[in-house]
Amino acid sequence: MCVFPKFSINGMYLDYVCEFKYLGHVINNKLLDDDDVKREIRCLFVRTNILLRRFGKCSVSVKLTVFTACVSMISVCGANTRLLLSSVL
């Protein structure tokens, strides 16, 4: 539990929390993103298992096409994240 002095706005006290979800990402008071990374890894495993079930019996060429599409999407998201972080820092 986080311990902070009471803070009020217009006579109403605000509750303090140790973590909350903002725009789909977990933000905590320790300035670490470990919980968010673990959540993303769990989601990645779920999506991978779904792909395995749907395309497990397909030919190798279909599997390569699906894999290429998924990897290109992930690498584009990663590139955007690096670009955003470099512009902020």
C-alpha positions as CSV (number, residue, x, y, z in Angstrom):
1,M,0.0,0.0,0.0
2,C,1.3,3.5,-0.9
3,V,1.5,5.9,2.0
4,F,1.2,9.6,1.1
5,P,-0.2,12.6,2.8
6,K,-3.9,13.3,2.1
7,F,-4.5,15.5,-0.9
8,S,-7.8,17.4,-1.5
9,I,-9.3,19.3,-4.4
10,N,-12.3,21.5,-3.5
11,G,-12.7,19.7,-0.2
12,M,-12.7,16.2,-1.8
13,Y,-9.9,13.9,-0.9
14,L,-8.2,11.9,-3.7
15,D,-7.3,8.3,-3.3
16,Y,-3.7,7.2,-4.0
17,V,-3.1,4.0,-5.9
18,C,0.2,2.1,-6.5
19,E,-0.7,1.3,-10.1
20,F,-3.3,2.0,-12.7
21,K,-4.0,1.3,-16.4
22,Y,-3.8,4.3,-18.7
23,L,-4.4,3.9,-22.5
24,G,-3.9,0.2,-22.2
25,H,-0.6,0.4,-20.3
26,V,0.1,-0.3,-16.6
27,I,1.7,2.6,-14.8
28,N,3.0,2.2,-11.3
29,N,4.7,4.4,-8.7
30,K,8.1,2.5,-9.0
31,L,8.7,3.8,-12.6
32,L,9.1,0.2,-13.8
33,D,7.2,-1.4,-16.6
34,D,7.7,-5.0,-15.6
35,D,4.0,-5.7,-15.1
36,D,3.2,-4.2,-18.5
37,V,5.9,-6.3,-20.2
38,K,4.7,-9.5,-18.5
39,R,1.1,-8.7,-19.7
40,E,2.3,-8.1,-23.2
41,I,4.2,-11.4,-23.2
42,R,1.1,-13.3,-22.0
43,C,-0.9,-11.7,-24.8
44,L,1.8,-12.6,-27.3
45,F,1.6,-16.3,-26.2
46,V,-2.2,-16.3,-26.5
47,R,-2.0,-14.8,-30.0
48,T,0.7,-17.3,-31.0
49,N,-1.4,-20.2,-29.8
50,I,-4.4,-18.9,-31.8
51,L,-2.3,-18.8,-34.9
52,L,-0.9,-22.3,-34.3
53,R,-4.5,-23.7,-34.0
54,R,-5.8,-21.9,-37.0
55,F,-2.8,-22.5,-39.4
56,G,-1.2,-25.6,-37.9
57,K,-2.4,-27.8,-40.8
58,C,-1.6,-25.4,-43.6
59,S,1.3,-25.6,-46.1
60,V,4.7,-24.1,-45.3
61,S,4.1,-21.3,-47.8
62,V,0.9,-20.2,-46.0
63,K,2.7,-20.4,-42.6
64,L,5.6,-18.3,-44.0
65,T,3.1,-15.7,-45.3
66,V,1.3,-15.5,-41.9
67,F,4.6,-15.3,-40.1
68,T,6.0,-12.6,-42.3
69,A,2.8,-10.5,-41.8
70,C,2.9,-10.9,-38.0
71,V,6.6,-10.2,-37.7
72,S,6.4,-7.1,-40.0
73,M,3.6,-5.8,-37.9
74,I,5.5,-6.3,-34.6
75,S,8.7,-4.8,-36.0
76,V,6.8,-1.7,-37.3
77,C,5.3,-1.3,-33.8
78,G,8.7,-1.6,-32.3
79,A,10.2,0.9,-34.7
80,N,7.5,3.4,-33.9
81,T,8.1,2.9,-30.2
82,R,11.8,3.5,-30.6
83,L,11.1,6.6,-32.7
84,L,8.7,8.0,-30.2
85,L,11.1,7.4,-27.3
86,S,14.0,9.0,-29.1
87,S,11.9,12.1,-29.9
88,V,10.8,12.4,-26.3
89,L,14.3,11.9,-24.8
